[in-house]
Amino acid sequence: EALVVATTYRLAKKAAGLVKVEVSGANQGAVISLDDAIKAESRFADTDCEIGDLDAVEKALASSALRVTGETYVIGQHGFPMEKQAACASPEERGGMTLWSSMQAPDFCRAKVVGILNLHGKGSLVTVKCTHAGGASDRRT
């Protein structure tokens, strides 16, 4: 932690820029990529998504006439017919949370945050504010 005291705003900004913060164990165990999530078997609880019989999938793929293998990573999104997902969360009093996000289903997002924070029965402590809700049904750019 650091405290900056200055006689002007400009000096305060300059001094704050000189502060170096070191956090032990920062990001240790963090799930920050899709690969990390798969490895950690990190999934939303109580969703309708089911993981099927992976052995049956592998067997069907192995017996197919044409099989394409490999990986690809897309850095960012351009021209995708899917809405972009980004969020900023701010802790509030009494253990609540305000979440700013661009989405079409703020009620689903609110329910997930309530579950993650274990605020069942206290949903009013979570507020979701939509900054933009667009329809991403085609590839207009």
Residue pairs with C-beta under 8 A, 6 or more apart in sequence:
2 16
2 19
2 21
4 12
4 15
4 16
4 19
5 12
6 12
6 15
30 36
31 37
31 40
31 42
36 42
37 43
43 49
44 112
45 115
46 115
61 67
77 84
78 141
79 139
79 141
80 136
80 139
81 136
81 137
81 138
81 139
82 136
83 102
83 103
83 104
83 134
83 135
83 136
84 102
85 101
85 102
85 103
86 101
86 102
87 99
87 100
87 101
87 109
88 99
88 100
88 101
89 97
89 98
89 99
89 100
89 113
90 97
90 98
90 99
90 100
91 97
92 98
92 125
92 127
94 125
95 117
95 119
95 122
95 125
96 119
96 122
96 125
96 126
96 127
97 113
97 117
97 125
97 126
97 127
98 126
98 127
98 128
98 129
99 109
99 110
99 113
99 126
99 127
99 128
99 129
100 128
100 129
100 131
101 109
101 128
101 129
101 130
101 131
102 130
102 131
102 132
102 133
102 134
103 109
103 130
103 133
104 133
104 134
104 135
106 128
106 129
106 130
106 133
107 128
109 128
110 123
110 126
110 127
110 128
111 123
113 126
113 128
114 120
114 122
114 123
114 125
114 126
117 126
119 125
119 126
